[in-house]
Amino acid sequence: MKINWKIRFKNPNFIAQFVLAIFVPILAYAGITAQDLTSWPIVGNLLLDAVSNPYVLVLVAVSIYNAVTDPTVDGVGDSTQALTYQKPKQK
């Protein structure tokens, strides 16, 4: 499982997808929206509650797995071509 993490984190779309893969399952399980997060203590408590709940951790893990995998290749890693990229490929 080789993934070109350096290049993936240079892509703002991947960063947004990765962050959403973490927070959306937590927010959905807690039954709140992003507008409810009005202070850092609320965010901290939400994250602590999520980390102490195995079900939420599994939801987050599945969501991250879906964000990281490339459905155009077999397995979880990047293609041989993608591993050679020095910057995200332009269309």
PDB file of N, CA, C and O in Angstrom, chain B, residues numbered from 101:
ATOM      1  N   MET B 101       0.843  -1.177   0.000  1.00  0.00           N
ATOM      2  CA  MET B 101       0.000   0.000   0.000  1.00  0.00           C
ATOM      3  C   MET B 101       0.888   1.239   0.000  1.00  0.00           C
ATOM      4  O   MET B 101       1.253   1.760   1.054  1.00  0.00           O
ATOM      5  N   LYS B 102       1.221   1.693  -1.179  1.00  0.00           N
ATOM      6  CA  LYS B 102       2.005   2.919  -1.297  1.00  0.00           C
ATOM      7  C   LYS B 102       1.084   4.039  -1.753  1.00  0.00           C
ATOM      8  O   LYS B 102       0.385   3.924  -2.760  1.00  0.00           O
ATOM      9  N   ILE B 103       1.099   5.127  -0.985  1.00  0.00           N
ATOM     10  CA  ILE B 103       0.286   6.290  -1.307  1.00  0.00           C
ATOM     11  C   ILE B 103       1.201   7.506  -1.304  1.00  0.00           C
ATOM     12  O   ILE B 103       2.018   7.677  -0.399  1.00  0.00           O
ATOM     13  N   ASN B 104       1.061   8.330  -2.300  1.00  0.00           N
ATOM     14  CA  ASN B 104       1.864   9.536  -2.432  1.00  0.00           C
ATOM     15  C   ASN B 104       1.240  10.642  -1.559  1.00  0.00           C
ATOM     16  O   ASN B 104       0.601  11.564  -2.066  1.00  0.00           O
ATOM     17  N   TRP B 105       1.443  10.525  -0.233  1.00  0.00           N
ATOM     18  CA  TRP B 105       0.827  11.452   0.720  1.00  0.00           C
ATOM     19  C   TRP B 105       1.271  12.887   0.492  1.00  0.00           C
ATOM     20  O   TRP B 105       0.473  13.816   0.613  1.00  0.00           O
ATOM     21  N   LYS B 106       2.540  13.066   0.161  1.00  0.00           N
ATOM     22  CA  LYS B 106       3.083  14.419  -0.038  1.00  0.00           C
ATOM     23  C   LYS B 106       2.288  15.158  -1.111  1.00  0.00           C
ATOM     24  O   LYS B 106       1.949  16.328  -0.938  1.00  0.00           O
ATOM     25  N   ILE B 107       1.998  14.494  -2.193  1.00  0.00           N
ATOM     26  CA  ILE B 107       1.251  15.108  -3.293  1.00  0.00           C
ATOM     27  C   ILE B 107      -0.217  15.246  -2.935  1.00  0.00           C
ATOM     28  O   ILE B 107      -0.837  16.257  -3.265  1.00  0.00           O
ATOM     29  N   ARG B 108      -0.781  14.261  -2.273  1.00  0.00           N
ATOM     30  CA  ARG B 108      -2.194  14.353  -1.900  1.00  0.00           C
ATOM     31  C   ARG B 108      -2.454  15.561  -1.012  1.00  0.00           C
ATOM     32  O   ARG B 108      -3.460  16.249  -1.183  1.00  0.00           O
ATOM     33  N   PHE B 109      -1.555  15.827  -0.063  1.00  0.00           N
ATOM     34  CA  PHE B 109      -1.780  16.954   0.837  1.00  0.00           C
ATOM     35  C   PHE B 109      -1.427  18.295   0.197  1.00  0.00           C
ATOM     36  O   PHE B 109      -1.620  19.341   0.816  1.00  0.00           O
ATOM     37  N   LYS B 110      -0.917  18.279  -1.022  1.00  0.00           N
ATOM     38  CA  LYS B 110      -0.751  19.520  -1.788  1.00  0.00           C
ATOM     39  C   LYS B 110      -2.020  19.866  -2.566  1.00  0.00           C
ATOM     40  O   LYS B 110      -2.131  20.955  -3.130  1.00  0.00           O
ATOM     41  N   ASN B 111      -2.962  18.946  -2.593  1.00  0.00           N
ATOM     42  CA  ASN B 111      -4.205  19.139  -3.333  1.00  0.00           C
ATOM     43  C   ASN B 111      -5.290  19.614  -2.358  1.00  0.00           C
ATOM     44  O   ASN B 111      -5.686  18.861  -1.469  1.00  0.00           O
ATOM     45  N   PRO B 112      -5.773  20.853  -2.514  1.00  0.00           N
ATOM     46  CA  PRO B 112      -6.789  21.373  -1.584  1.00  0.00           C
ATOM     47  C   PRO B 112      -8.079  20.549  -1.584  1.00  0.00           C
ATOM     48  O   PRO B 112      -8.759  20.472  -0.561  1.00  0.00           O
ATOM     49  N   ASN B 113      -8.418  19.942  -2.699  1.00  0.00           N
ATOM     50  CA  ASN B 113      -9.619  19.097  -2.745  1.00  0.00           C
ATOM     51  C   ASN B 113      -9.470  17.885  -1.831  1.00  0.00           C
ATOM     52  O   ASN B 113     -10.417  17.506  -1.143  1.00  0.00           O
ATOM     53  N   PHE B 114      -8.292  17.281  -1.820  1.00  0.00           N
ATOM     54  CA  PHE B 114      -8.070  16.130  -0.948  1.00  0.00           C
ATOM     55  C   PHE B 114      -8.103  16.550   0.516  1.00  0.00           C
ATOM     56  O   PHE B 114      -8.665  15.844   1.354  1.00  0.00           O
ATOM     57  N   ILE B 115      -7.506  17.692   0.828  1.00  0.00           N
ATOM     58  CA  ILE B 115      -7.505  18.172   2.215  1.00  0.00           C
ATOM     59  C   ILE B 115      -8.937  18.382   2.698  1.00  0.00           C
ATOM     60  O   ILE B 115      -9.292  17.958   3.797  1.00  0.00           O
ATOM     61  N   ALA B 116      -9.751  19.031   1.887  1.00  0.00           N
ATOM     62  CA  ALA B 116     -11.153  19.258   2.260  1.00  0.00           C
ATOM     63  C   ALA B 116     -11.882  17.933   2.426  1.00  0.00           C
ATOM     64  O   ALA B 116     -12.635  17.755   3.383  1.00  0.00           O
ATOM     65  N   GLN B 117     -11.666  17.004   1.505  1.00  0.00           N
ATOM     66  CA  GLN B 117     -12.321  15.690   1.580  1.00  0.00           C
ATOM     67  C   GLN B 117     -11.882  14.940   2.835  1.00  0.00           C
ATOM     68  O   GLN B 117     -12.702  14.285   3.477  1.00  0.00           O
ATOM     69  N   PHE B 118     -10.615  15.026   3.187  1.00  0.00           N
ATOM     70  CA  PHE B 118     -10.075  14.346   4.352  1.00  0.00           C
ATOM     71  C   PHE B 118     -10.654  14.929   5.647  1.00  0.00           C
ATOM     72  O   PHE B 118     -11.047  14.185   6.546  1.00  0.00           O
ATOM     73  N   VAL B 119     -10.704  16.252   5.736  1.00  0.00           N
ATOM     74  CA  VAL B 119     -11.251  16.915   6.923  1.00  0.00           C
ATOM     75  C   VAL B 119     -12.739  16.595   7.067  1.00  0.00           C
ATOM     76  O   VAL B 119     -13.212  16.294   8.163  1.00  0.00           O
ATOM     77  N   LEU B 120     -13.470  16.662   5.957  1.00  0.00           N
ATOM     78  CA  LEU B 120     -14.896  16.332   6.004  1.00  0.00           C
ATOM     79  C   LEU B 120     -15.120  14.863   6.359  1.00  0.00           C
ATOM     80  O   LEU B 120     -16.102  14.527   7.021  1.00  0.00           O
ATOM     81  N   ALA B 121     -14.223  13.997   5.926  1.00  0.00           N
ATOM     82  CA  ALA B 121     -14.344  12.573   6.256  1.00  0.00           C
ATOM     83  C   ALA B 121     -14.236  12.340   7.758  1.00  0.00           C
ATOM     84  O   ALA B 121     -14.762  11.356   8.276  1.00  0.00           O
ATOM     85  N   ILE B 122     -13.562  13.236   8.448  1.00  0.00           N
ATOM     86  CA  ILE B 122     -13.444  13.123   9.900  1.00  0.00           C
ATOM     87  C   ILE B 122     -14.644  13.756  10.602  1.00  0.00           C
ATOM     88  O   ILE B 122     -15.238  13.152  11.495  1.00  0.00           O
ATOM     89  N   PHE B 123     -14.998  14.980  10.192  1.00  0.00           N
ATOM     90  CA  PHE B 123     -15.991  15.730  10.952  1.00  0.00           C
ATOM     91  C   PHE B 123     -17.443  15.404  10.631  1.00  0.00           C
ATOM     92  O   PHE B 123     -18.286  15.472  11.525  1.00  0.00           O
ATOM     93  N   VAL B 124     -17.762  15.058   9.411  1.00  0.00           N
ATOM     94  CA  VAL B 124     -19.163  14.797   9.063  1.00  0.00           C
ATOM     95  C   VAL B 124     -19.738  13.613   9.836  1.00  0.00           C
ATOM     96  O   VAL B 124     -20.848  13.733  10.356  1.00  0.00           O
ATOM     97  N   PRO B 125     -19.042  12.469   9.941  1.00  0.00           N
ATOM     98  CA  PRO B 125     -19.621  11.380  10.739  1.00  0.00           C
ATOM     99  C   PRO B 125     -19.790  11.754  12.219  1.00  0.00           C
ATOM    100  O   PRO B 125     -20.751  11.337  12.866  1.00  0.00           O
ATOM    101  N   ILE B 126     -18.853  12.539  12.743  1.00  0.00           N
ATOM    102  CA  ILE B 126     -18.954  12.961  14.143  1.00  0.00           C
ATOM    103  C   ILE B 126     -20.158  13.867  14.339  1.00  0.00           C
ATOM    104  O   ILE B 126     -20.936  13.683  15.275  1.00  0.00           O
ATOM    105  N   LEU B 127     -20.310  14.843  13.453  1.00  0.00           N
ATOM    106  CA  LEU B 127     -21.453  15.758  13.550  1.00  0.00           C
ATOM    107  C   LEU B 127     -22.773  15.019  13.372  1.00  0.00           C
ATOM    108  O   LEU B 127     -23.741  15.281  14.086  1.00  0.00           O
ATOM    109  N   ALA B 128     -22.807  14.099  12.421  1.00  0.00           N
ATOM    110  CA  ALA B 128     -24.045  13.351  12.166  1.00  0.00           C
ATOM    111  C   ALA B 128     -24.418  12.492  13.374  1.00  0.00           C
ATOM    112  O   ALA B 128     -25.583  12.451  13.769  1.00  0.00           O
ATOM    113  N   TYR B 129     -23.442  11.812  13.956  1.00  0.00           N
ATOM    114  CA  TYR B 129     -23.737  10.972  15.112  1.00  0.00           C
ATOM    115  C   TYR B 129     -24.221  11.813  16.296  1.00  0.00           C
ATOM    116  O   TYR B 129     -25.131  11.414  17.023  1.00  0.00           O
ATOM    117  N   ALA B 130     -23.602  12.978  16.476  1.00  0.00           N
ATOM    118  CA  ALA B 130     -23.983  13.850  17.595  1.00  0.00           C
ATOM    119  C   ALA B 130     -25.302  14.574  17.329  1.00  0.00           C
ATOM    120  O   ALA B 130     -25.899  15.136  18.247  1.00  0.00           O
ATOM    121  N   GLY B 131     -25.753  14.560  16.081  1.00  0.00           N
ATOM    122  CA  GLY B 131     -27.016  15.206  15.740  1.00  0.00           C
ATOM    123  C   GLY B 131     -26.937  16.721  15.741  1.00  0.00           C
ATOM    124  O   GLY B 131     -27.922  17.408  16.015  1.00  0.00           O
ATOM    125  N   ILE B 132     -25.748  17.238  15.429  1.00  0.00           N
ATOM    126  CA  ILE B 132     -25.597  18.694  15.390  1.00  0.00           C
ATOM    127  C   ILE B 132     -25.093  19.116  14.018  1.00  0.00           C
ATOM    128  O   ILE B 132     -24.681  18.281  13.213  1.00  0.00           O
ATOM    129  N   THR B 133     -25.130  20.408  13.761  1.00  0.00           N
ATOM    130  CA  THR B 133     -24.620  20.955  12.513  1.00  0.00           C
ATOM    131  C   THR B 133     -23.388  21.797  12.818  1.00  0.00           C
ATOM    132  O   THR B 133     -23.096  22.087  13.978  1.00  0.00           O
ATOM    133  N   ALA B 134     -22.680  22.182  11.784  1.00  0.00           N
ATOM    134  CA  ALA B 134     -21.482  23.000  11.963  1.00  0.00           C
ATOM    135  C   ALA B 134     -21.818  24.335  12.632  1.00  0.00           C
ATOM    136  O   ALA B 134     -20.970  24.901  13.323  1.00  0.00           O
ATOM    137  N   GLN B 135     -23.026  24.845  12.441  1.00  0.00           N
ATOM    138  CA  GLN B 135     -23.433  26.107  13.049  1.00  0.00           C
ATOM    139  C   GLN B 135     -23.517  26.004  14.572  1.00  0.00           C
ATOM    140  O   GLN B 135     -23.464  27.022  15.261  1.00  0.00           O
ATOM    141  N   ASP B 136     -23.645  24.803  15.097  1.00  0.00           N
ATOM    142  CA  ASP B 136     -23.716  24.600  16.546  1.00  0.00           C
ATOM    143  C   ASP B 136     -22.342  24.692  17.217  1.00  0.00           C
ATOM    144  O   ASP B 136     -22.255  24.783  18.441  1.00  0.00           O
ATOM    145  N   LEU B 137     -21.283  24.670  16.428  1.00  0.00           N
ATOM    146  CA  LEU B 137     -19.929  24.718  16.975  1.00  0.00           C
ATOM    147  C   LEU B 137     -19.491  26.181  17.110  1.00  0.00           C
ATOM    148  O   LEU B 137     -18.782  26.710  16.254  1.00  0.00           O
ATOM    149  N   THR B 138     -19.922  26.815  18.187  1.00  0.00           N
ATOM    150  CA  THR B 138     -19.708  28.254  18.348  1.00  0.00           C
ATOM    151  C   THR B 138     -18.553  28.612  19.266  1.00  0.00           C
ATOM    152  O   THR B 138     -18.226  29.790  19.412  1.00  0.00           O
ATOM    153  N   SER B 139     -17.925  27.615  19.890  1.00  0.00           N
ATOM    154  CA  SER B 139     -16.767  27.899  20.745  1.00  0.00           C
ATOM    155  C   SER B 139     -15.830  26.698  20.736  1.00  0.00           C
ATOM    156  O   SER B 139     -16.232  25.576  20.428  1.00  0.00           O
ATOM    157  N   TRP B 140     -14.562  26.962  21.082  1.00  0.00           N
ATOM    158  CA  TRP B 140     -13.571  25.885  21.086  1.00  0.00           C
ATOM    159  C   TRP B 140     -13.867  24.822  22.142  1.00  0.00           C
ATOM    160  O   TRP B 140     -13.623  23.642  21.892  1.00  0.00           O
ATOM    161  N   PRO B 141     -14.385  25.197  23.312  1.00  0.00           N
ATOM    162  CA  PRO B 141     -14.738  24.133  24.268  1.00  0.00           C
ATOM    163  C   PRO B 141     -15.803  23.170  23.726  1.00  0.00           C
ATOM    164  O   PRO B 141     -15.755  21.973  24.011  1.00  0.00           O
ATOM    165  N   ILE B 142     -16.753  23.682  22.956  1.00  0.00           N
ATOM    166  CA  ILE B 142     -17.771  22.808  22.361  1.00  0.00           C
ATOM    167  C   ILE B 142     -17.120  21.846  21.374  1.00  0.00           C
ATOM    168  O   ILE B 142     -17.435  20.656  21.355  1.00  0.00           O
ATOM    169  N   VAL B 143     -16.219  22.366  20.562  1.00  0.00           N
ATOM    170  CA  VAL B 143     -15.510  21.515  19.590  1.00  0.00           C
ATOM    171  C   VAL B 143     -14.678  20.473  20.328  1.00  0.00           C
ATOM    172  O   VAL B 143     -14.686  19.297  19.964  1.00  0.00           O
ATOM    173  N   GLY B 144     -13.962  20.902  21.361  1.00  0.00           N
ATOM    174  CA  GLY B 144     -13.139  19.975  22.141  1.00  0.00           C
ATOM    175  C   GLY B 144     -13.961  18.865  22.776  1.00  0.00           C
ATOM    176  O   GLY B 144     -13.580  17.695  22.730  1.00  0.00           O
ATOM    177  N   ASN B 145     -15.084  19.235  23.367  1.00  0.00           N
ATOM    178  CA  ASN B 145     -15.954  18.221  23.986  1.00  0.00           C
ATOM    179  C   ASN B 145     -16.510  17.258  22.947  1.00  0.00           C
ATOM    180  O   ASN B 145     -16.613  16.058  23.199  1.00  0.00           O
ATOM    181  N   LEU B 146     -16.867  17.784  21.779  1.00  0.00           N
ATOM    182  CA  LEU B 146     -17.374  16.931  20.707  1.00  0.00           C
ATOM    183  C   LEU B 146     -16.315  15.916  20.275  1.00  0.00           C
ATOM    184  O   LEU B 146     -16.620  14.738  20.088  1.00  0.00           O
ATOM    185  N   LEU B 147     -15.071  16.376  20.116  1.00  0.00           N
ATOM    186  CA  LEU B 147     -13.987  15.478  19.706  1.00  0.00           C
ATOM    187  C   LEU B 147     -13.674  14.449  20.789  1.00  0.00           C
ATOM    188  O   LEU B 147     -13.421  13.285  20.479  1.00  0.00           O
ATOM    189  N   LEU B 148     -13.689  14.865  22.054  1.00  0.00           N
ATOM    190  CA  LEU B 148     -13.444  13.917  23.148  1.00  0.00           C
ATOM    191  C   LEU B 148     -14.539  12.859  23.216  1.00  0.00           C
ATOM    192  O   LEU B 148     -14.260  11.680  23.434  1.00  0.00           O
ATOM    193  N   ASP B 149     -15.778  13.286  23.031  1.00  0.00           N
ATOM    194  CA  ASP B 149     -16.884  12.322  23.013  1.00  0.00           C
ATOM    195  C   ASP B 149     -16.733  11.338  21.853  1.00  0.00           C
ATOM    196  O   ASP B 149     -17.008  10.147  21.998  1.00  0.00           O
ATOM    197  N   ALA B 150     -16.288  11.856  20.688  1.00  0.00           N
ATOM    198  CA  ALA B 150     -16.128  10.997  19.512  1.00  0.00           C
ATOM    199  C   ALA B 150     -15.008   9.984  19.717  1.00  0.00           C
ATOM    200  O   ALA B 150     -15.153   8.818  19.350  1.00  0.00           O
ATOM    201  N   VAL B 151     -13.898  10.416  20.298  1.00  0.00           N
ATOM    202  CA  VAL B 151     -12.755   9.527  20.507  1.00  0.00           C
ATOM    203  C   VAL B 151     -13.090   8.438  21.521  1.00  0.00           C
ATOM    204  O   VAL B 151     -12.528   7.345  21.453  1.00  0.00           O
ATOM    205  N   SER B 152     -13.987   8.712  22.450  1.00  0.00           N
ATOM    206  CA  SER B 152     -14.337   7.716  23.463  1.00  0.00           C
ATOM    207  C   SER B 152     -15.459   6.780  23.005  1.00  0.00           C
ATOM    208  O   SER B 152     -15.891   5.917  23.770  1.00  0.00           O
ATOM    209  N   ASN B 153     -15.932   6.939  21.774  1.00  0.00           N
ATOM    210  CA  ASN B 153     -17.032   6.125  21.273  1.00  0.00           C
ATOM    211  C   ASN B 153     -16.537   5.236  20.125  1.00  0.00           C
ATOM    212  O   ASN B 153     -16.254   5.751  19.044  1.00  0.00           O
ATOM    213  N   PRO B 154     -16.427   3.930  20.324  1.00  0.00           N
ATOM    214  CA  PRO B 154     -15.915   3.049  19.271  1.00  0.00           C
ATOM    215  C   PRO B 154     -16.736   3.096  17.980  1.00  0.00           C
ATOM    216  O   PRO B 154     -16.181   3.010  16.884  1.00  0.00           O
ATOM    217  N   TYR B 155     -18.044   3.230  18.111  1.00  0.00           N
ATOM    218  CA  TYR B 155     -18.894   3.274  16.916  1.00  0.00           C
ATOM    219  C   TYR B 155     -18.548   4.484  16.050  1.00  0.00           C
ATOM    220  O   TYR B 155     -18.455   4.366  14.828  1.00  0.00           O
ATOM    221  N   VAL B 156     -18.358   5.636  16.670  1.00  0.00           N
ATOM    222  CA  VAL B 156     -18.004   6.847  15.923  1.00  0.00           C
ATOM    223  C   VAL B 156     -16.623   6.686  15.298  1.00  0.00           C
ATOM    224  O   VAL B 156     -16.406   7.112  14.164  1.00  0.00           O
ATOM    225  N   LEU B 157     -15.697   6.082  16.015  1.00  0.00           N
ATOM    226  CA  LEU B 157     -14.365   5.867  15.458  1.00  0.00           C
ATOM    227  C   LEU B 157     -14.409   4.977  14.221  1.00  0.00           C
ATOM    228  O   LEU B 157     -13.684   5.216  13.256  1.00  0.00           O
ATOM    229  N   VAL B 158     -15.252   3.959  14.248  1.00  0.00           N
ATOM    230  CA  VAL B 158     -15.406   3.094  13.070  1.00  0.00           C
ATOM    231  C   VAL B 158     -16.009   3.882  11.911  1.00  0.00           C
ATOM    232  O   VAL B 158     -15.573   3.736  10.769  1.00  0.00           O
ATOM    233  N   LEU B 159     -17.010   4.718  12.198  1.00  0.00           N
ATOM    234  CA  LEU B 159     -17.600   5.553  11.143  1.00  0.00           C
ATOM    235  C   LEU B 159     -16.553   6.476  10.521  1.00  0.00           C
ATOM    236  O   LEU B 159     -16.502   6.631   9.301  1.00  0.00           O
ATOM    237  N   VAL B 160     -15.733   7.078  11.352  1.00  0.00           N
ATOM    238  CA  VAL B 160     -14.676   7.977  10.854  1.00  0.00           C
ATOM    239  C   VAL B 160     -13.654   7.182  10.041  1.00  0.00           C
ATOM    240  O   VAL B 160     -13.222   7.637   8.982  1.00  0.00           O
ATOM    241  N   ALA B 161     -13.265   6.003  10.522  1.00  0.00           N
ATOM    242  CA  ALA B 161     -12.288   5.181   9.800  1.00  0.00           C
ATOM    243  C   ALA B 161     -12.799   4.785   8.425  1.00  0.00           C
ATOM    244  O   ALA B 161     -12.054   4.836   7.446  1.00  0.00           O
ATOM    245  N   VAL B 162     -14.060   4.393   8.345  1.00  0.00           N
ATOM    246  CA  VAL B 162     -14.644   4.031   7.048  1.00  0.00           C
ATOM    247  C   VAL B 162     -14.695   5.247   6.133  1.00  0.00           C
ATOM    248  O   VAL B 162     -14.420   5.141   4.938  1.00  0.00           O
ATOM    249  N   SER B 163     -15.040   6.377   6.682  1.00  0.00           N
ATOM    250  CA  SER B 163     -15.111   7.604   5.891  1.00  0.00           C
ATOM    251  C   SER B 163     -13.731   8.011   5.368  1.00  0.00           C
ATOM    252  O   SER B 163     -13.601   8.423   4.215  1.00  0.00           O
ATOM    253  N   ILE B 164     -12.707   7.898   6.208  1.00  0.00           N
ATOM    254  CA  ILE B 164     -11.339   8.206   5.768  1.00  0.00           C
ATOM    255  C   ILE B 164     -10.886   7.209   4.710  1.00  0.00           C
ATOM    256  O   ILE B 164     -10.264   7.596   3.721  1.00  0.00           O
ATOM    257  N   TYR B 165     -11.189   5.939   4.905  1.00  0.00           N
ATOM    258  CA  TYR B 165     -10.851   4.917   3.913  1.00  0.00           C
ATOM    259  C   TYR B 165     -11.454   5.274   2.554  1.00  0.00           C
ATOM    260  O   TYR B 165     -10.785   5.182   1.524  1.00  0.00           O
ATOM    261  N   ASN B 166     -12.717   5.681   2.562  1.00  0.00           N
ATOM    262  CA  ASN B 166     -13.378   6.062   1.312  1.00  0.00           C
ATOM    263  C   ASN B 166     -12.753   7.299   0.687  1.00  0.00           C
ATOM    264  O   ASN B 166     -12.724   7.421  -0.538  1.00  0.00           O
ATOM    265  N   ALA B 167     -12.254   8.216   1.502  1.00  0.00           N
ATOM    266  CA  ALA B 167     -11.628   9.427   0.982  1.00  0.00           C
ATOM    267  C   ALA B 167     -10.241   9.143   0.404  1.00  0.00           C
ATOM    268  O   ALA B 167      -9.810   9.817  -0.532  1.00  0.00           O
ATOM    269  N   VAL B 168      -9.546   8.152   0.956  1.00  0.00           N
ATOM    270  CA  VAL B 168      -8.163   7.886   0.560  1.00  0.00           C
ATOM    271  C   VAL B 168      -8.057   6.959  -0.639  1.00  0.00           C
ATOM    272  O   VAL B 168      -7.162   7.128  -1.467  1.00  0.00           O
ATOM    273  N   THR B 169      -8.941   5.991  -0.750  1.00  0.00           N
ATOM    274  CA  THR B 169      -8.809   5.009  -1.820  1.00  0.00           C
ATOM    275  C   THR B 169      -9.104   5.624  -3.186  1.00  0.00           C
ATOM    276  O   THR B 169      -9.939   6.518  -3.324  1.00  0.00           O
ATOM    277  N   ASP B 170      -8.400   5.122  -4.175  1.00  0.00           N
ATOM    278  CA  ASP B 170      -8.605   5.528  -5.565  1.00  0.00           C
ATOM    279  C   ASP B 170      -9.336   4.387  -6.265  1.00  0.00           C
ATOM    280  O   ASP B 170      -8.762   3.316  -6.464  1.00  0.00           O
ATOM    281  N   PRO B 171     -10.586   4.602  -6.637  1.00  0.00           N
ATOM    282  CA  PRO B 171     -11.356   3.500  -7.220  1.00  0.00           C
ATOM    283  C   PRO B 171     -10.896   3.080  -8.617  1.00  0.00           C
ATOM    284  O   PRO B 171     -11.390   2.094  -9.162  1.00  0.00           O
ATOM    285  N   THR B 172      -9.951   3.825  -9.198  1.00  0.00           N
ATOM    286  CA  THR B 172      -9.498   3.479 -10.544  1.00  0.00           C
ATOM    287  C   THR B 172      -8.344   2.481 -10.533  1.00  0.00           C
ATOM    288  O   THR B 172      -7.906   2.029 -11.591  1.00  0.00           O
ATOM    289  N   VAL B 173      -7.848   2.134  -9.341  1.00  0.00           N
ATOM    290  CA  VAL B 173      -6.766   1.152  -9.257  1.00  0.00           C
ATOM    291  C   VAL B 173      -7.183   0.017  -8.332  1.00  0.00           C
ATOM    292  O   VAL B 173      -8.071   0.174  -7.494  1.00  0.00           O
ATOM    293  N   ASP B 174      -6.531  -1.124  -8.497  1.00  0.00           N
ATOM    294  CA  ASP B 174      -6.809  -2.280  -7.656  1.00  0.00           C
ATOM    295  C   ASP B 174      -6.130  -2.083  -6.311  1.00  0.00           C
ATOM    296  O   ASP B 174      -4.954  -1.722  -6.260  1.00  0.00           O
ATOM    297  N   GLY B 175      -6.838  -2.311  -5.247  1.00  0.00           N
ATOM    298  CA  GLY B 175      -6.265  -2.180  -3.915  1.00  0.00           C
ATOM    299  C   GLY B 175      -6.427  -0.775  -3.355  1.00  0.00           C
ATOM    300  O   GLY B 175      -7.244   0.014  -3.831  1.00  0.00           O
ATOM    301  N   VAL B 176      -5.634  -0.483  -2.340  1.00  0.00           N
ATOM    302  CA  VAL B 176      -5.769   0.777  -1.618  1.00  0.00           C
ATOM    303  C   VAL B 176      -4.756   1.818  -2.078  1.00  0.00           C
ATOM    304  O   VAL B 176      -5.040   3.012  -1.990  1.00  0.00           O
ATOM    305  N   GLY B 177      -3.599   1.418  -2.559  1.00  0.00           N
ATOM    306  CA  GLY B 177      -2.528   2.342  -2.898  1.00  0.00           C
ATOM    307  C   GLY B 177      -2.766   3.113  -4.187  1.00  0.00           C
ATOM    308  O   GLY B 177      -3.751   2.905  -4.896  1.00  0.00           O
ATOM    309  N   ASP B 178      -1.826   4.010  -4.462  1.00  0.00           N
ATOM    310  CA  ASP B 178      -1.850   4.788  -5.697  1.00  0.00           C
ATOM    311  C   ASP B 178      -1.273   3.970  -6.851  1.00  0.00           C
ATOM    312  O   ASP B 178      -0.569   2.982  -6.641  1.00  0.00           O
ATOM    313  N   SER B 179      -1.582   4.398  -8.057  1.00  0.00           N
ATOM    314  CA  SER B 179      -1.019   3.746  -9.238  1.00  0.00           C
ATOM    315  C   SER B 179       0.479   4.048  -9.318  1.00  0.00           C
ATOM    316  O   SER B 179       0.972   4.973  -8.673  1.00  0.00           O
ATOM    317  N   THR B 180       1.181   3.269 -10.104  1.00  0.00           N
ATOM    318  CA  THR B 180       2.612   3.491 -10.299  1.00  0.00           C
ATOM    319  C   THR B 180       2.864   4.887 -10.838  1.00  0.00           C
ATOM    320  O   THR B 180       3.819   5.551 -10.436  1.00  0.00           O
ATOM    321  N   GLN B 181       2.007   5.334 -11.750  1.00  0.00           N
ATOM    322  CA  GLN B 181       2.149   6.672 -12.317  1.00  0.00           C
ATOM    323  C   GLN B 181       1.942   7.748 -11.250  1.00  0.00           C
ATOM    324  O   GLN B 181       2.703   8.714 -11.198  1.00  0.00           O
ATOM    325  N   ALA B 182       0.933   7.594 -10.408  1.00  0.00           N
ATOM    326  CA  ALA B 182       0.648   8.591  -9.374  1.00  0.00           C
ATOM    327  C   ALA B 182       1.770   8.682  -8.343  1.00  0.00           C
ATOM    328  O   ALA B 182       1.986   9.741  -7.754  1.00  0.00           O
ATOM    329  N   LEU B 183       2.476   7.595  -8.126  1.00  0.00           N
ATOM    330  CA  LEU B 183       3.580   7.609  -7.173  1.00  0.00           C
ATOM    331  C   LEU B 183       4.757   8.439  -7.674  1.00  0.00           C
ATOM    332  O   LEU B 183       5.608   8.838  -6.879  1.00  0.00           O
ATOM    333  N   THR B 184       4.821   8.706  -8.975  1.00  0.00           N
ATOM    334  CA  THR B 184       5.932   9.486  -9.531  1.00  0.00           C
ATOM    335  C   THR B 184       5.641  10.982  -9.579  1.00  0.00           C
ATOM    336  O   THR B 184       6.543  11.764  -9.880  1.00  0.00           O
ATOM    337  N   TYR B 185       4.417  11.402  -9.294  1.00  0.00           N
ATOM    338  CA  TYR B 185       4.062  12.816  -9.386  1.00  0.00           C
ATOM    339  C   TYR B 185       4.859  13.655  -8.390  1.00  0.00           C
ATOM    340  O   TYR B 185       5.094  13.241  -7.255  1.00  0.00           O
ATOM    341  N   GLN B 186       5.266  14.830  -8.835  1.00  0.00           N
ATOM    342  CA  GLN B 186       5.925  15.793  -7.975  1.00  0.00           C
ATOM    343  C   GLN B 186       4.967  16.891  -7.519  1.00  0.00           C
ATOM    344  O   GLN B 186       5.230  17.611  -6.556  1.00  0.00           O
ATOM    345  N   LYS B 187       3.852  16.999  -8.236  1.00  0.00           N
ATOM    346  CA  LYS B 187       2.776  17.940  -7.890  1.00  0.00           C
ATOM    347  C   LYS B 187       1.478  17.317  -8.389  1.00  0.00           C
ATOM    348  O   LYS B 187       1.510  16.434  -9.245  1.00  0.00           O
ATOM    349  N   PRO B 188       0.334  17.762  -7.866  1.00  0.00           N
ATOM    350  CA  PRO B 188      -0.942  17.175  -8.346  1.00  0.00           C
ATOM    351  C   PRO B 188      -1.079  17.340  -9.859  1.00  0.00           C
ATOM    352  O   PRO B 188      -0.742  18.386 -10.413  1.00  0.00           O
ATOM    353  N   LYS B 189      -1.571  16.307 -10.509  1.00  0.00           N
ATOM    354  CA  LYS B 189      -1.731  16.313 -11.952  1.00  0.00           C
ATOM    355  C   LYS B 189      -2.824  17.284 -12.364  1.00  0.00           C
ATOM    356  O   LYS B 189      -3.909  17.300 -11.782  1.00  0.00           O
ATOM    357  N   GLN B 190      -2.526  18.096 -13.377  1.00  0.00           N
ATOM    358  CA  GLN B 190      -3.506  19.039 -13.915  1.00  0.00           C
ATOM    359  C   GLN B 190      -4.345  18.351 -14.983  1.00  0.00           C
ATOM    360  O   GLN B 190      -3.866  17.444 -15.663  1.00  0.00           O
ATOM    361  N   LYS B 191      -5.583  18.777 -15.129  1.00  0.00           N
ATOM    362  CA  LYS B 191      -6.456  18.190 -16.160  1.00  0.00           C
ATOM    363  C   LYS B 191      -6.026  18.610 -17.531  1.00  0.00           C
ATOM    364  O   LYS B 191      -6.642  18.214 -18.520  1.00  0.00           O
TER     365      LYS B 191
END
